[in-house]
Amino acid sequence: MSDVLGTDLRVLLGPPAMGAHDSAPLDLRIGAGVVDRTLDGPQLLDGRHNLGQALVLRLLTPRGALADLGHGDYGSRLHELIGEPRNETNRARCKAFVLEAVAAEPRVLDTVVGLEFDLGSEGPSELRFVLTVQPVEGGEPLTVGLGVDL
C-alpha cells in the first residue's frame, strides 16, 4: 500500500465495474459513523484502487459543486456536455475537460499517458473513453474507463 495514493471509503462498485454506488444502505447519522448495512463494515480502498475511484469521482463531480466546502476548483466540466450532440467537436471538448481535471489531481503526473474514445460501445447519447495516467509514485500506469451521458 502506498501512502502517496491514500485510503478512502469505497463509494463506487468495483473495480472492475466502477459504476455509481447506491448510497441507500449507508448509515450517515451523526454518531453512528459510516456503516454499510449490507456488509460487515465499511469497505476501504487504498493505493491504485483508491486513485482510480478518486479520478472517476473527480470527473463525475461538476466543477464548482463543492465550492461551499472550500473546494471550488474540484471536479470537471463534463456536465457542460449534457444535451449536446455526439460528434467530434464534443469529443474534443470532452477530452479537454478530462485533461483539465486530471491535471488538478496531485497523485498523477500532469501528462496523460492515453485518452481514447471507445466509439464501438457508445450509445446514441453518450461518449465513452478510456483514460490512462501515470501515478506520481511510479509503477504501472493506471487505466479507468468512463461513460458520459449527453
N, C-alpha and C positions, 0 to 999 in steps of 0.2 A: 504494500500500500504506500502511496506517495502522499506526503503532507501537502505538496505543492498543488495537487489536484483536488484535495479536500474530501470531506464526507458530508453527506446531506441525506435527508429523508427521501425515500423513493416516492415520487409523485406521478411517474409515468409507468405504464406497463412495459415490461421488457427490461433490458434488451432480450430478444431482438425486436419485439413488437413496437415499442416506443410510440404507442398511441396515447391519447388523453386518458387520464385516470379518473374514474368516478369517485368523487370525494365523499359520497354518501356514507360509507362505512367508517369515516374518520370522525373521531370524537374530539372536538377542539375546545370544549368547555374549559374555562379558567379553572386551574387547579387539577384538572384531570390529566394534563399533559396531552400529547398527541397519541391516540390509541387507535389502531386499525382493528376494528371489531371482527374482521374476517380472518385475522392472523393471530398468532400467539403474541405479537407485539409489533411495534413499528419496524419496518424494514429500512435498512440504511444502504446507501450506495457509496462506494469510495473509489478513488483512483479514476481509471479511464471511464468506468460506467457513470460515475458522478459527473465527469466532464461532458460526456455525451448528453446526459439529461440536461445539464446546465446550458448547453448550446441550443438544444431544442426549445427549452423554456425561454431563453433569450430571444430566439427567432419568433416564437409564437406570441410573445408579450408585445402589445403595441407600445412603441416608444412614447414615453411621457406618462404611461398609465401608473407608474409608481412615483410620480413627482411629489405627491403629498407625503410620501415616506422618505423623501430626500434623495431619490434615485431617478431624477428626471431624464437622464440620458440612457437609462437601461431600456432594452428592448430593441425592436426593429420597426421598419416602416412597411413590412409586408402587408399589413392591414390596408394600406393605401391601394392595393391591387383588387380589393373586393369590388365586384361589379364591372371590372374591366374585361375586355375580350382576351382570349387565349391566343396570343400572337407573339411574334419575335420581339416587338417593341416592349411588351410587358415581360417577356423572359429577360430581356436586358435590364429592365427596371428591377425585376426580382433579383437578378444577380448582383446588381449594385447595392440593393438593400441588404442582402445576405453578407456581402463583403464588408459593408459598413458596420454591421452588427458584430461580425466575427472580429474585426479589428479592435473592438472595445472589450473583448474577452481577454483578461490578462494571463490566462493559463494556456493560451495558444500563441504561436508565432503569428505576426501580422500577415504574412504571405500565405494565402490558401494554397494547399497542395493541389486540390482539384475541386471543380464545381461543374457537374454535368447534369443536364436535364434528361429525364427518363421519358422521352416522348411516347414510347410504345405503351406505357402504363397509365398515361394521363387520361382522365375523363374529360368530358366536353367542357367542364368549367373548373379545371384545376391545373396547376403546374406541379410537377414532381421533380425533385432534384436529389442528387447525392453529393454531399459535401465532405471533403477530406481535408483535415487540418493536422498540423504538427504540434503536439503538446510541447510546452517550453521545457519540460523535464527530459525530453528526448524520447527514445524508444520508437516504436512503430507509429505511423500516422493513424489518426482516429477518423473513422468514417461514420456519418449519420445520414439517414435519408428522411425526407420530409415532403409532404404534400400540402400545397397551399390552395385552398378553395378560393375561386374568384367570384 
